[in-house]
Amino acid sequence: MIFQLSEDELWFPEPELADEDGLLAIGGDLSAERLILAYQSGIFPWFSDDTPILWYAPHERFVLFPDQLKVSKTMRKLMNSDKFRITFDKAFPEVINACASISREDQEGTWITGDMQEAYINLFRLGLAHSVEVWENDQLVGGLYGIHINSVFCGESMFSKVSNASKAALIWLCQNKSFTLIDCQVHTSHLESLGAGFISMSQYLAYLNSDPK
């Protein structure tokens, strides 16, 4: 059953009521209050310009535990070199814009709409969203962004303009920030190769609701 949300009432149905594909609700808005309630409940928005706002709560969550990250010898060498300079929260609008505009295989257009960019930039200004930036010769060549809920980093998207830049951003995040897990939301073979795997929604919610260490 797909639930219809109103802009006038701030609520979400229980995540376990989502359809098999994870779709839980439709409608509502992208206010900071609604987005934070969504993430606190294990729910995230995923839609495009030609659809209404769609809210998902997958029954299995694709996550990466930082201490289980697989770092190849090549990437270890790269991280120890001076090829990239990596920063945190220094260029959030630029990162989300790059994630929205970069072309991806087997994907037409972007789900990071103009409204989504505006909403997440607002969360960044409120201190609720964060970005990792990867620089090469003072040019932004990669990065990622997401939402921080308790001890969980809910990753939204990443991009690379040069080889291994987004991977460097993820490795840096795992090694330099004290998150219990990184929520990758949707399965990709790339993230699986780095050590990500599935846990149940109930397990995910337990991590999500645990206090930061």
N, C-alpha and C positions, 0 to 999 in steps of 0.2 A: 504494500500500500504506500502510495506517495502522498505525503502530507503537504497541504497548501499553507504557506506562511503569509501573515499579514505584516505590513510595515508598522502597524499600530500596536502590535503585541510582541514582546520580546520573549521568545521561547523556542525550544526545539523538542521534537519527539525523542524517545529513547533510541540510541544508536542501533540496538539489536532489532529494531523494527524495519531497518533498511531492506530494500529489495536485494536479490541475489547479487546484482552487480554493484551494490553499495549505495545506490540512489535512495535517499531518505526523504528529501523535501524539496519544494520548489517555491520560489518567491522570497519575500522579505526584502532586506536591504543589505548594504555593505557598511553600515555604521560600525564604529569601533566597538561599541557595546555588543552588537550581535556577532561580530567576528570573534571577539575574545570568548564569548559564551560558546560559540561553535567549537573553537579549538579546545576549550576546557572540557567539552563534552565528547571529544574524539571525532568531530565533524569538520569538514572543510568544503569551501566552495570550489566548483570546477565547471565552467560553462564558457560559452563564446558569445560574440556580439549578436548572433542571430538566434539566441535562446534566452529564456528567462534565467534568473539566478538558480542554479542547481546545487544542492548540498548533498555531500556524500559521507558515508560512514561504512567503509569496507569491513566485512566480517572478519577478514584477516588483514593485519597491518604489516606492510613491508618496512622493516626498520633495520638500522645499523647500530650495533653496540660499539662505541668508540674503541674499547679494548680488544675488539675482535676484527678491527680494520686490517685488511691485507694490503701491505705496502711492499711493492716489488723493489728489487735492488736498484732498478733504474730510477724509480721514484724517490727512493731514499737518497740516492746520489743527487738527484735534482733538488730535493728539499734542502740538502746541505750545501748547495751551490749558491751563487749570487745571481742566478738567472732571473728569478722572480723576487719581487718585493711584495709582501702580503700584509694587508691592513684589515682593520675591523671597524665597521660603521663609519667609514670615511667618504663613501660615495654611493649611498643607498639608492637615490633616484637613478643614477647612471647604471647601476647593476640591474635594477628591475626593468629599466628601459631596454637594456641589452638582452636580457632574458626574453623579453617580449618580441624583439625585432629580429633576433638571429634565426636563420633558417635551420630546420631540423629534418632529418630523413623521415619519410612516411608521415609527415604532418603538414597539413595545409593551414596557413594562418596561425593564430595564437589564442590560447585561452586567457592570456594575461591582457585583458581588455584595458582600454583607457580608464574605465571606472575602477577596475581592479588596481591598476597602478596608483591611482589617486588614493584609494582606500588604504593600501599598504604603506604608502609614503606617510599618510596620516598616522598609522600605527607606529612607524619609525619615529616620527616626531614625538609621540607619546612614550617612547622608550620600550615599546612592545615588540617591534620588529627589528631585525639585525641583518647586516650584510658582511660578507667577507670579500675583499677585493684583491685581485692578483694583477700586479703591474709589471710591465717589461719596458725598460727605457722610458719610464714615466707615462706609458700608455696603458689604459685599462684593457687587459687581454683576457680576463676571466673572472669568475666570481659566483657567488650564490647568495640567496637571501631566504629568510624564514621567520617564524614566530617562536618566541621563547615562553614556554609554559612550565612553571616549576623547574624540574630538572630535565625537561625534554625540549629539544630543538626540533620544531616542525618545519622541515625543509620544504620550500615551495618550488624553487627552480634554480638552475645553474646554467652557465654558459661558458664557452671557450672560443676565443678567436685564434689561439695558437695551441698547438698540441700540449696536452697535459695540464692546461691552466685550471680548468674546473676541478680536475682531480687534486691538484695542489691545494685549492681552496678547501676541499672536503677534508683532506689529510690535516691541514692546518687547524681546521675547526675541531676535529677529533682530538688532536694533540695539545691544543692550547686553551680549550674551554671545558669546564667541568660539567658536561651533560651526561645523564644516565644513558640516554639513547638519542639517536637521530631518526626522526620519523621521515621516511622517504615516500610515504603515501602509496605510490604506485610502482609496481615492479618494473625494473629495467634490467637487462642482462649486464649492462655496464656496472650498475650498483651491486648486483649479485656477485660479480667478479671481485668486488672490493670487500665482500663479506656480509652484505645485507641478506636478510632472510625474513620469513613470515612468523608472526606471533598472532595469537587470537586477540579479538577486540577486548575481551575481559582482561587479558594480560597487559595489553596496551594501556587500558584505562587505569590499571593499578600503578603502572609507572608514571602515567600522566598526573595522577593525583597524589603522588608521593612528594614529600617536602624535599627541597634541595638540600644536599649534604653541606 
